[in-house]
């Protein structure tokens, strides 16, 4: 299903994830695995110190309270779009250009497993053309950072890493120990991951022929787009009609229900969709991030950011449902006759652009606090950083005396 192109290698991995809260970022598979105590996002993350170290300062107020340190924020797309890309191919194009210009020797990224297009396969890429094999979404935990050791052993001292937030936090924690000459970090937002096997179960709820689904994307117009490799036309499923209530309680692992960094605050540049309103959303965080984006020049088409609607009602509804779920109660199901009405209204009256992105960040903060209070109350004090509490405070969620650092 997946032919390995020239300039892309997938070194064998040893070891495995740690017990408990672990997204298998790959650090536990390095050396003796003891670096987990220093690097793990789920132990005692200090984002303010990390941001100051990586970006030169900690995040301020305004939108930085939601999204992290921001030098420039863009609504952008690759022009022309790359074939087979999840959106337009901007993320992989940024990494490919670093290779093409000789700024890096190799890129650590994620490609599809040869036997399952949805399963993540960490790879080392040394040919810019091979970055095309890393386009698209993967579902499941990919131990990307385990490839740091073979990359350094191969003599690659100038690296780029394309990673999700829990991988990037760990990377930044051990960065100084790697002896790299240069490191560029291209981050993507992440939320609500699940195992590859569970994702296949979700696909089976969405379509009678799940094995033919070649593309799935949560769009800014409140619909999920499905594409197929059997000749069928794309399908668009409103968020409200997704079978979320039919999923088992542990479909989303506790690690993802308690994520404290949705926007990849420690990347040099974050490329996602939430604030893009149909395009891609780019947050340039420092000089390295600006260098990465500038390298593509005129291939990046930019449009004004949008900021529409009001998020409060949607977030309060999410809070109520999450309180029920965290308390072991079933989610409230919307009556079937109401769903088409609300599905029609959502893209017209709901939050869009930056307001949509703020809503999602608030929802993740709420989810983290409520699920930790239920499942791991002793961890709240050390695991929830200040920026998460500040975002959740608007909805009445404040740390109790024993939950403060």
Secondary structure, DSSP 8 states (H G I E B T S, - for coil): -----TTEE-----S---SSS----SGGGSTTSTTHHHH-HHHH--HHHHHHHHHSS---STTHHHH---SEEEEEEESS--TT-SSSSHHHHHHHHHHHTTS-SEEEEEEEETTEEEEEEEEEE-SGGGGGGG-S---S---GGGHHHHHHHTT--EEEEEEEHHHHHHHHHHGGGS--SEEEEEEE-------HHHHHHHHHHH-TTGGGEEEEEE-TTSEEEEEESSS---EEEEGGGS-GGGS-TTSS-HHHHT-S-SS-TTSSEEEESTTTTTSEEEEE-SHHHHHHHHTTGGGEEEE---EES--HHHHHHHHHHHHHHHTT-------HHHHHHHHHHHHHHS-EEHHHHHHHHHHHHHHHHHHHHHH-GGGHHHHS-HHHHHHHGGGT----GGG--
